[in-house]
Structure formats: C-alpha cells, structure tokens
Amino acid sequence: MLQPGAGEDGALRLPLQPHHLNTGQRMHGGLVMGMMSLVLKQAAAACLPARGGGSLLLSSVQIDFADAAKAGEIVQGRARTTRHSRTLVFVRGELTACGRTTATGSAVFRVVSEGGARAAPRQADSPADYVPYPLKAPFSNHAGPIFARANGEGEECAMRVLPHHLESGSATVADGAVLLLADLALGRCARHAVRGRRCVTLCLQLARHGEARLGDILVAQPRHQGRSADIETVAADFVVGDSAVMSALGTWKVLPD
C-alpha cells in the first residue's frame, strides 16, 4: 500500500511486495509509472488552495527509467512544482530505492473548474475481434481486464474503463491506468519488432488531448518507429470509437540473449 512521505507536498513511499513485481522480480513498469503519476499530481495539487480550488487534468507526462527496484526495498517518491500559471502547473519528480534513483518524471497539468474532471459516463460496445489478454505479472492482474487483437505491428490492446480505473471522485480514466496500458501495448510492439527478445522500458511520454470515461473502450494502436543499435522506438495512438484521445512515444532497450 502506498504511504504518505514526510515533509513534502508530493511524497509517497511503497514497501515492495510480491504482487508489485514483474516476471523478472523487479518493480513492475506500470507501477513505476502509476506511482510517479500520483507523486507528480500530488505535488501539483498543493498549488490549488492558493488558487481557490479547482481540479487537475494531465496534459503531458514523461517518465524515464534509470534502475529497477527489487522485492523488499522501499521505494520513495518525491516531486515539486517548478512553475505555475493561471491555467497550468509544471512539476518534476523522482523515485528512489535504497539511495538509487529508479525513475525521474516531469508533467504538465491543466487547472480546471471543480466540476471539469467529471463527465457523464458514455457506453461503448465491447471491441469486436478482440480476445482476453493473458496478464502474467502479478501487478498487471490489478489492471485488467485487457483485450488484444493482432495487427501488422504486433497487437492492439484495449481496456474497458471500469470503476477501479477511474480518478478518485471522477468518471474519467486515471493517469496511472492509461500509463500501464501504454507500457503494455508499446512494450508488446517493441518485442514483436525484435522477434520476442526481452526488452525493458527506458522512457515513456504521454500526451492527453481528450478523455476516456466510465464505460468507454480505450484502444491503444501501437506502431514501430525505428531502431538504433539496441534501442527500439515505438509510438501509439489511443482512441475511443473514432476519436483520438491520447498519444504516446516510448523507447525500449533490447537485452542480450
């Protein structure tokens, strides 16, 4: 369970347990991004009282992976606001474990009126021709169900937005849930490009220009961008029906056989 950190607006700590790990027994990449998004948003939210309240919507985020935390370690997350205007808040954050930096992140949040993050749920049909995606890592099982469908770049991944995917007090999908879907979809595309060799996330950027709401089917459509030595670059569009709501760009390192 995430615990408040001490002495900072954006501070959290997480003692790593077996269900927080990937199949390599390291902190799951989706959890790294989810924890970072919470730390960044918590720091940004500290600005709101001085503005008379309001809500925050993620505009863009970049997360860079530096090291892997292991079972039994305590991961510390810290963030601070670097700049803010009337409508935007800029934040930077860091995750550490046993004195090592495991990830860094930066984000821009939009400040909206108190009701701006809440919207009436929209219903969507289940995606045609998709099959349940097998989630092998313990942490991934908390994020499902996920569905997949083959395409020329590997697989599209889809998620029906359910109550446990939502921002607290909102009908819109949480940043952490989107980041986990992005890591899954883009990572699968990177591994497909290198014929199944193991890859690890180096960096993921996400931009939100729309919202997925309770009941929507959010589909990640990845595409391989290119390769330089042992680095794979992958991009994806995220759509709800015919509307593009987000985009992502990531890099993965291909590990030696």
N, C-alpha and C positions, 0 to 999 in steps of 0.2 A: 504494500500500500504506500502511495506517495505521502510524504510527511512534510509539513512546513519547515523551511530552513530558518536560520536565525539571522535577524538583524538586517534583512534586505527585503525590498518590495517584491522582487522576483527571485525567490529562493525556495527550492524543494530538495528533498533527499529521498532516495529509494534504496533500501537494502535489497539486493538482487536475490530472488528466489528461483527455483527451477522453472516455474511457469512463466518467467520473464525472458527465457533464453531461446535462442535459435537452435537448429540442429547441430551446430558446431559448438554448443555450450557456451556461447557468448551472448551478451545482451542483444536482444532482437532489434534489428534496424528500425522496424516500425515503432517499437517502444522508445528508442532513442529519439526519433522524430516527434512522437507524441509528447514525450516529456519536455523536449525542447520547446514545442509549440505552447505548452502550458506555462513554462517559465517565462517565455517572451511575452505572452499575453498578460500574465500576472503583473509583470513589471510595467507594461503599457497601461494597465488598468489603474495603477497608482496615480496616474495623471488625472483621472476622471473627476474625483471630488472637487478639485480646484476649478473644474470647468462646469460645475453644477450638475454632474451626472452624465448619462448617456451610455451607449454600448459601443463595443469594438467589433469591427469586421476585418478579417485578414485580407490585405490587398496582395502582398507578396512575401515570400519567405525563402531564404537559402540556408541549408544546413550542410556543413562539411564534417566528414567523419575523420577522426585523427587516430583513434586507438579503440580497442574493444574491451569493455568491462566484463568481468568474469563472475561466475556464481559466488555468492558470499561477500562480494565487495559492496560498498555503499557508494552509490552514485549521487553526487551533489550537483544541483543545477542552480545557476545564478544568472541574473540578467539585469540590465539597467537601461533606462531611457537615455538616448543620446541627443534627441532633438524632438520638438513637437511644435505643430502649428495649430491653427483653429480646427482643422479637419483631419490632420494626420499625426501619428505618433511613430517615431523611429526607435527601435530597440536592438540591443545586441546581447547575446547570452553565451554561456559556456557550460558544458557538462564535464565533470572531473570524477575520477575514481582513484583512490589511494595516491593522490597528488598528481596523477596523469590527466592531461586534457584528452577526453574521449571524443568530444564534438564541439563545434562552435556554430553559432547561428545568428542571423540578423533578420529582421522583419519590419514591414510597414503595415500599420493598422489604420483603418478609416474610423473616425468617430462619427457615430450616427445617433439620432434621437433614440430615446429609451425603447421605443417600440420598433426601431428599424430592423432589428435582427429577427423579429418574429413575423412569420408569414403563414397564411393558411396552408395546410398540407395539400399537396396535389397527388392524385393517384396515378399510377403508371402500371401498365401490364408487365408481367414477367418477361424477361428477354427471350425471344424466340431462338431456338437452336443452341442455347447455352446448356452446359452441364455443371453440376456442382464441382467446385474446385477443391481438391484434397489439401487441407491445411495441415502440414506435418509438424511445424514448430509449435511448442506449447503456447507461446504468446499469441500466435496467429489465430488460434481457436477462439479467442475472445472477440475477434473482429468480424467473424462470419455472420451469415453465410456469404461466400463469394462464388461467383459463377464464371465459367470460362468458355470461350469459343475460338477455334483455330482461325487464324488469318495468315496472310503471306509473311508477316513479320514475327509469327510465333502464336501468341494468343491475346485476344481482347479479354479483359476482366471486368466483371460487373458486380455491383452491390446494390441491393435494395436498401434504402435508408430506413432503418428501424429505430425504435426509441433509444437503444443503447449506443447508437451512432451520433446522437444529437448533442449540440452545445447545451449546457445546462440552462434551463429556462427558455429554450428556443426551439423552433421547429426546423432549423437548418442544420446540415451535417457539420460535425465538429472538425476542426482543422486536423487533429490527430488521426481521425478515421480516414480522411482524404489522403494524408501523407502515407498511411500504411498501405492503402490501395495503390498509390503511386509507386511505392517501393516494390510491391509485389508485381505489378504489371510491367514496369520498366525493367526490373531485375530479370523477369522471365524472358523478356525480349533480348536483353544482353546475353543471357545464357544460350538462347536459341541461336544467336549470331555466331557463337563460338562452339557450337555443337555440344552443348551440355556441360562444358567445363565450368568449374566453380568460379563465381565472381563475388566480389564484395563491394558494397556501396562506398563511393568516395564523396560524392556531392549530389544533392538534390535541390532543385529550385522549383518553386510552385507559384503560379500567379492565378488569383481568383478574379474573374470578371462576371461572375454570376453565382447562383446558389443552387444547391440540391437540397430538397426539403423532404420531410417525412413522407414516406410512400413512394418517392421517386426511385427510378433505376438509374444509378450513376455508372456510366460505362467509360472505362479507360481504353483508349485506342493507341497503343504504342507503335513506334516506328524506329528502326535503326538509323542513326545519323552518320556513323562512321567509326573508324578505328585508327588509333595512333599507338604503335607498339603494343603494349598490353593494356591499353585503356579503351574501353568501349563507351560511346556516347549514344544515348537513347532519348527520344522525346515522346510526348504523348499529349493528345487532346482528351479532355473529359467532357462527355456530352450527356444531357438529359433529353431524351427524344431527339429532336433535330437541333437543339440549342447547345452551342459550345459554352460551357460554364467555367472551365479552368484549363490551364496548360502546364506542362511540366517538362523539365530538362534535367537529365542526370548523367553522371559518369560512374562507370564501374571498372574496377581493376580485375583483370583475369589472373587467377592464381596459377602457379606452376602445377603441372600434373604430378 
